[in-house]
Amino acid sequence: MATRALALKGITTDGSALSPEPIRRVFGDVPHQLCPFHVIQELPQGVWKAGAQERDRLAKSKPKLKRGRPSSTDKAARRVARANKTMQQKISDVFQDRFLCVKRRLTRSERRRCLHSTRGLPQWRPLREIMDHLSALFDRRCHTQTALGKLKKLRQWVKRCTWIGDTFKKVFSPTLEQALTFLDDTLLPATSNAVERGNRRHRKMQKSVYRLRRKVC
C-alpha cells in the first residue's frame, strides 16, 4: 500500500475476539467494522431452538391414547383421538413453517400460512415482529445513530418479553453496535471470509449440478 501510495480507510472482520489487538498493532487506529453476516446468521438459530422447545412441549401435552382404534360407541375415546390428531397436525405445521418466522420478507400467502401455523400459539407472533425489526436494522436505510436508537428500543422490548429467555440473547451482544457502523460508510461493504466461503461453496455446488445435468444418462 505504501508503494502504491494508498491509504487504509477501514477494515472489516468476522468479529472474533482475537481480531482487535492485532488490528491495532498492525494497522493502527483505523475504522473497524464487524461483518453483520454472523449476527444475522445466529439470530434465527435462537428462534428455531425456541420452536423445537415448543414442539417438545406440544408433544408432551398430547392426550394419551389406548391401544387400538377407539370404539364407535365410546364417544370419550373418539374425542381424545380427535384431540390427539389435531395436536399432531399442529406440531407438523410448526415444523413445516418454522422458516417463516425468520424469513426476511414474506409474501401475502406466506404471511397467511404463518398466521395459520401460529394459531393457538400467541407467544410466536411477537417473534415474527421482532425478526422484522432486526432485519430492518441492516437494510442501510438510516444512519448509525438512528439505527442505534432503534436497537435501544428493540432491546427494551425484548427485555419486557421475559418468556423469550435466551432466544434473542444475541440482541444484547456488545458487538452488535459495531456491526451497524456500515450504515454510514459505503467503503466497508458487508463481506468477510465466512461469506466468501459460503459463496464459493454455492458456486461449486452449482457447477456440480450443471455437470450432472449435461451428462447423458
C-alpha positions in Angstrom: 0.0 0.0 0.0 2.9 2.4 0.7 4.5 1.6 -2.6 1.2 2.4 -4.5 0.6 5.5 -2.3 -2.7 4.1 -0.9 -4.3 4.9 2.4 -6.2 2.4 4.5 -9.8 3.7 5.0 -11.2 0.8 7.1 -11.2 -2.9 7.8 -13.9 -5.5 8.2 -13.5 -8.8 10.1 -15.6 -11.7 11.3 -16.0 -10.4 14.8 -13.6 -12.7 16.5 -12.3 -11.8 20.0 -8.8 -12.2 18.7 -9.1 -9.5 16.0 -9.0 -6.1 17.7 -5.5 -6.3 19.3 -3.6 -7.4 16.1 -5.5 -4.8 14.1 -4.4 -2.0 16.4 -0.9 -3.3 16.4 -0.6 -3.7 12.6 -2.9 -1.0 11.2 -3.2 1.5 14.0 -6.3 3.4 14.7 -8.5 2.6 11.6 -12.3 2.2 11.4 -13.0 -1.4 12.3 -16.4 -2.9 11.3 -17.8 -6.3 12.2 -19.5 -8.2 9.4 -23.3 -8.4 10.1 -23.4 -11.8 8.4 -22.7 -13.6 11.6 -25.2 -11.6 13.6 -28.0 -12.3 11.0 -26.9 -16.0 11.0 -27.0 -16.5 14.8 -30.4 -14.8 15.4 -32.6 -17.3 13.5 -30.9 -20.2 15.4 -32.4 -18.9 18.7 -35.9 -18.8 17.0 -35.5 -22.3 15.7 -34.4 -23.5 19.1 -37.5 -21.9 20.7 -39.6 -23.6 18.0 -38.1 -27.0 18.9 -38.9 -26.4 22.6 -42.4 -25.5 21.7 -42.8 -28.7 19.6 -41.5 -30.8 22.6 -44.0 -29.1 24.9 -46.9 -29.8 22.5 -45.7 -33.4 22.1 -45.7 -33.9 25.9 -49.1 -32.4 26.3 -50.8 -34.7 23.8 -53.5 -36.8 25.4 -52.7 -40.5 25.8 -54.5 -43.0 23.6 -55.3 -46.5 24.4 -54.1 -49.3 22.2 -56.1 -50.0 19.0 -58.8 -48.0 17.3 -61.4 -46.3 19.5 -64.8 -48.0 19.5 -67.6 -46.3 17.6 -69.8 -46.3 20.8 -67.1 -44.8 23.0 -67.5 -41.1 22.5 -64.9 -40.0 25.1 -62.2 -42.1 23.4 -63.1 -40.8 20.0 -62.9 -37.2 21.3 -59.4 -37.9 22.8 -58.3 -39.4 19.4 -59.5 -36.3 17.6 -57.7 -34.0 20.0 -54.5 -36.1 19.6 -54.7 -35.9 15.8 -55.3 -32.1 15.9 -52.3 -31.5 18.1 -50.1 -33.7 16.0 -51.1 -31.7 12.9 -50.2 -28.5 14.9 -46.8 -29.9 15.6 -46.3 -30.8 11.9 -47.4 -27.2 10.8 -45.0 -25.6 13.3 -42.2 -27.8 11.9 -43.0 -27.2 8.2 -43.4 -23.4 8.6 -40.6 -22.8 11.0 -38.6 -20.9 8.4 -41.5 -18.3 8.0 -40.7 -16.9 11.5 -37.2 -15.9 10.4 -37.5 -15.2 6.7 -36.5 -11.6 5.6 -39.7 -10.7 3.6 -42.9 -12.7 3.4 -45.4 -12.8 0.6 -49.1 -12.5 1.2 -49.6 -16.3 1.1 -46.6 -16.9 3.3 -47.9 -14.4 5.9 -51.3 -16.2 5.9 -49.5 -19.5 6.4 -47.5 -18.1 9.3 -50.7 -16.8 11.0 -52.4 -20.2 10.4 -49.5 -22.2 11.9 -49.2 -19.9 14.9 -52.9 -20.1 15.7 -53.2 -21.2 19.4 -49.6 -20.1 20.0 -49.9 -16.4 20.7 -46.3 -16.2 22.0 -45.0 -16.9 18.5 -46.5 -13.7 17.0 -44.0 -11.3 18.7 -41.1 -13.5 17.5 -42.0 -12.6 13.9 -42.4 -8.9 14.7 -39.0 -8.8 16.5 -37.3 -10.5 13.5 -38.8 -7.9 11.2 -37.3 -5.1 13.3 -34.0 -6.9 13.5 -33.9 -7.3 9.7 -34.7 -3.6 9.2 -31.6 -2.6 11.2 -29.4 -4.0 8.4 -31.3 -2.5 5.4 -29.0 0.6 5.1 -32.0 2.9 5.1 -30.8 5.1 8.1 -27.7 6.5 9.7 -25.8 4.8 12.5 -27.3 7.0 15.3 -30.8 6.3 14.1 -30.1 2.5 14.0 -28.6 2.6 17.5 -31.8 4.4 18.7 -33.9 1.6 17.1 -31.6 -1.0 18.6 -32.1 0.5 22.1 -35.9 0.4 21.8 -35.7 -3.1 20.5 -33.6 -4.3 23.5 -36.2 -2.7 25.9 -39.0 -4.6 24.0 -37.1 -7.9 24.2 -36.3 -7.4 27.9 -40.0 -6.9 28.6 -40.9 -10.2 27.0 -39.5 -12.3 29.8 -40.8 -15.6 28.3 -38.5 -15.3 25.4 -35.5 -16.3 27.5 -32.3 -16.9 25.6 -33.9 -16.8 22.2 -32.7 -13.3 21.3 -29.6 -13.2 23.6 -27.6 -12.0 20.6 -29.5 -8.7 20.7 -27.7 -7.8 23.9 -24.3 -8.6 22.4 -21.8 -5.7 22.8 -20.5 -6.1 19.3 -23.9 -5.5 17.7 -23.4 -1.7 17.7 -20.1 -2.2 15.8 -21.9 -4.3 13.2 -24.2 -1.3 12.4 -21.4 1.1 11.6 -21.5 0.2 7.9 -24.8 2.2 7.5 -22.7 5.4 7.4 -19.9 4.2 5.2 -20.1 2.8 1.6 -16.4 1.9 1.7 -17.0 -1.0 4.0 -19.4 -3.5 2.4 -20.7 -6.4 4.4 -18.1 -9.0 3.4 -16.0 -11.4 5.3 -14.1 -14.7 4.8 -17.1 -16.7 6.0 -19.4 -15.0 3.4 -16.9 -15.6 0.7 -16.5 -19.3 1.7 -20.3 -19.6 1.6 -20.4 -18.0 -1.9 -17.6 -20.3 -3.1 -19.5 -23.4 -1.8 -22.6 -22.2 -3.6 -20.7 -21.8 -6.9 -19.1 -25.2 -6.5 -22.5 -26.8 -5.9 -23.9 -25.1 -9.0 -21.0 -26.4 -11.1 -21.6 -30.0 -9.9 -25.3 -29.7 -10.5 -24.9 -28.4 -14.1 -22.2 -31.0 -14.9 -24.6 -33.7 -13.8 -27.4 -32.3 -16.0 -25.2 -32.2 -19.0 -24.2 -35.9 -18.8 -26.1 -38.3 -21.0 -27.6 -40.8 -18.5 
